[in-house]
Amino acid sequence: MPKENYYGLILAGGRGTRFWPRSRRARSKQVLSFLGDRTLIQQTVDRLSAILPPERIWVLTNDDLRGEIVRQLPEVPKNQILAEPAQRNTAPCIGLAAHILHSINPNAVMGVFPADHVITKPKRYAKLLKPAFKAAEAGNIAVLGIKPRWPETGYGYIEFGKGVQAGSRTVENVISFREKPDIKTAKKFVAAGRFFWNAGMFFWKAETLLEALRKHQPKTWTLLAGLPTWGKRDFSTRVAESFPRCENISIDYAVLEKAKNVVGIAIDDIGWNDVGSWNAVYELLDRDVDGNALVSETLARDSVGNYVDAKGKLVALLGVRDLVVVDTPDALLIADRNRAQEVGAIVKALEQRKRDDLL
């Protein structure tokens, strides 16, 4: 099967609430830049360009972000950057993309990629995509597993068989998917050497995914199967009517944990980071001798392990440790860096106060 049948789907619908106040509804995490000048979604397209031309890249996002993503990705056809009419988690939106691609090309093979991850070794990564697409061509569901660098409790894990070799580019059978573990279990996973982080990157033929939805999520499949083919005049109207009625469920629960034809590739170091919090950004950046990551002008005295992003003004730190300082024109965040995962709770509090001007 020629590579002309390969397509990429970039999922870009998240709000990135843990990156408030920089991340807002109309300027969410995926359209922000943390490393260099290119935003996270631009970097995602850049990585895929080694194997996928922009005319075979599709993006699913929301109404708040679509305009900005269209502006940032002029190389991707505008009509391939779609806003889902309602948030229904990953299974329905991936199913919608599979329906579209299958109606365009019955032999379509699609890779699914998050819009907001960092991969600092893109050439190595591109080489690993090829066997994943080939496995999907053969009718398998293929996943990528990242070799764990520490016992992480915030990720799901993919279990491979004994003797799996990270970085070998061989396709391995997936034994099981494991939910986010406690620290004791995570340490056992790392010690075993055959449990890999689930990076949220999946590959399948469009027809394979649609058949899996028919078998495991019949309600969602029925709603999607009833849609007209891509390009029909009433397509958008029908999607707006049907999509909100789909089941709100992730692709992991809906398909991956139930399917029997799942294989995977165990990946070694590609410099992968899901950039899940301000602390993750801190870990990615260069730091001074006191461990401070300073994105903007900062005068630090007796201060250790801080992250500062306050463009346009001088920040002076005196005798403080492990802080996140992020300044925007209308909001200032000062947080314990070790509690950076909790920033989303501030967004929930603002929602309760109906402070839409800060969301």
Beta strands, then each sheet from edge to edge (+ up, - down):
strand 1: 6-11
strand 2: 57-61
strand 3: 81-83
strand 4: 109-114
strand 5: 118-119
strand 6: 141-146
strand 7: 157-160
strand 8: 172-178
strand 9: 195-205
strand 10: 262-267
strand 11: 272-273
strand 12: 293-294
strand 13: 298-301
strand 14: 307-309
strand 15: 315-318
strand 16: 323-327
strand 17: 332-336
sheet 1: 3+ 2+ 1+ 4+ 9- 6+ 10+ 8- 7+
sheet 2: 5+ 11-
sheet 3: 12+ 14+ 16+ 17-
sheet 4: 13+ 15+
end
